[in-house]
Amino acid sequence: VPFSADPQPYIDGIRINSPHYLTKMKFTSPGTHTFTLVVSQYEKQNTIHYTIRVFSACKFTFSKIPTPYVVNRRVNGQWKGQSAGGCGNFRDSYKKNPIYQFQLDRTGPLLIELRGPRQYSVGVEVITVSVVGDPGPSGFQKKNSGDYRCGFCYLELESLPAGVYNVIPSTFLPEQEGPFFLDFNSVIPIKTSQLQ
């Protein structure tokens, strides 16, 4: 799921569920250019299989971007009853959301993804509990995934200091019940547990 405003795309194609799509890129400046091609569906209805063909008048390389994350951990959770607390705007109920704790033994990158029901806007917040040693410029008290988005959000931390952290997945509004998947992707073994 691309977030097209970060950074602004070179070409932002029309989002249609069509068997064919053609785009043309014209370069006016000499030199090496690097681009990332994102293939997506307008609205996912099923898994698609596709073929990409690239034609060029000059030499180029085209390859899949490798993922740096080799450790993947998925937590199945749900917002139900009082645990459907909504976002931080609802101070009394927000603290009743599910809370997960994870621990990293050394500094490294971490990608947290939250998948929930499509009809709900979701977000995730990470709170530092404790760090090992001086966290330096990578240290923080709280970080979040930004604007709440329909059914999916993520928070990528390029250099998370070793330590213990809490994660709070939430919907934007309270009383929005349903299941969710909370995925932790890292290069370092990660220990997770549910606090509430």
N, C-alpha and C positions, 0 to 999 in steps of 0.2 A: 504494500500500500504506500505509494509515494505521497509525500507532502510537497506539492509543487511550488510552494512559496519559499522553500529553504533548501538550496538557493533557487533563484528564479530559473526556470528551464530555458535552454537555448531555443528549443522548439517544443511547444506544448500542443501535442496532437489532440484531435477531436476524440472524445471518449464515446465510442460506439461499439456495440457488440456486432461486429461485422467480420466475415471470414477474411477480408483483405483490407490492408491499410498501406498507403504509400506516402512517403515523405521524401523531401529533397533538401540536401544541405549544400549551400554554396559558400565556398571560402574565398575571400578576397585578399587575405593577408598570407604571406608565405610562412613556412615553418611547421613545426609539429603541433597538432591539436589533439586533445584528449577529451573524449565524451563518454558519458554513461547512458546506455539505452535501457529504458524501463518499459517492460511489457506488462500491461494490466488490463483487466476487464472493467467495463463501466460499472457493472454490478455483478458480483460473483454469483453465478447460478449453479455452476459445476466446474470441475477441473478441466482446463483446456490443454491441448497439446498443440504446439505451433512450430513453424519453421520460419527462420529469419534469413533473408537473402540480402547481401550488401554488395553493391556494384560501385566501382570507383575508377576514375581515370588515373589515379596515382596509387602507389603502394600503401597498404595499411595492414594493421593487425586487428583482429577481432576475437575476444576471448571472454569467457565467463569470469566474473570477479570472484576470487576465492573468499570465503568467509573466514575471518580470523578466529572465530569462536569454535572451540573444540569440546567445551563442556556445556551441555544443555540440560536444564532441569525444569520440568513443568509441574506446577502446582494447580490442582483442580480446586476451585473454591466456589462460593456462592454468597450473594447478598440475599438475606432472608430475614423477615421480621425486623427486629431492632438493628441487625447488622447491615441493613440497607440505609446507611446514614447520610448519603449524599456528600457533596463537596464541603470544603472548609467554610463556605458562607453560612452553613448551618452548624454553628459551633457545638451545640449540645448533642446533636445526633452524629456529627462527623466522627467523634471519638469512639463511636460504637461500631464503625466499619471494621472489617477483618484486618488484622495486623499480622504480617509475616516478618520474621527476623532472619537475616542471613549473615554469614561470617566469611570473610576472605582472609587467608593466612599471609598473603603478600599483595603488594600493589599491582594493579592490572586493569585492563578494560572490562566493562560490563555493559551488557545490553539487556534491559528489562522491557518485556512486551506484555501488554494487557489486552486480552480479547474478551469481549462481553457481547450481550445481545445487541444487534444492529440498531434497535430502536432507542437505545440509551447512549448518551454521551458519557464517555469514561475517561478517567485520568488516574495517574499514579504519583505518589509522593514518597521520596526516600528521605529518612531522617537519620542523622549520625547518632549512634548510641555511644560508641567509643572507638578510638583509633590507636594503632600501635605506633608509638614514636611521634615525631613531628610530621603532620600531614603536608606541610608546605603549601604551595599555592593550589593544590588539588583538593584541599580540605574544604568542607562546607558543613553547615548545620542542617539545611533542608534544600532539596532540589525537587522539581516536579516536571511532569511531561508537557507542561504548557497548556494551551487551550484544550478543553474537553472536546473529544471527537467521537463521532458515531461509531460505536462498536470496536474501536481499536485505537491504541496509543502506544507510544514507546518513550523510553528515556535511555539515552546512550551516554555513558560516562567513560571517557577515554583513558583516564588514569585514576582509578578509585583507590585511595589509600587502604592498606590492610586494616581491618577492624570489624566492628559489629554495626549493623544497620537495620532499621525497621522500614518496611514497605507497606504503604496503605493504598490499596486499590479502591476506587470509589466511582459511583455514578454521579452525575451532576446534581440531580434532584434526589431527595430522600424518598424512601418507600418504593424504589425501583428494584424489584426483586428479580433474580435470575442467576444462572451459573456464569462463571468466568474461568479463563485460563490465564495464569500468571507464569510467564516464561523467563528464566534466568539464563543468559548466554555469556560465557566467560572463557578465558584461557586457563583459569586457575580453578581447582576443585572448590566447590561452594557448598556450605552447609546451610540448610534452610529448616525453619520450624514455624509453626503457627502459634502466635501468642494469644490471639482472640479471634 
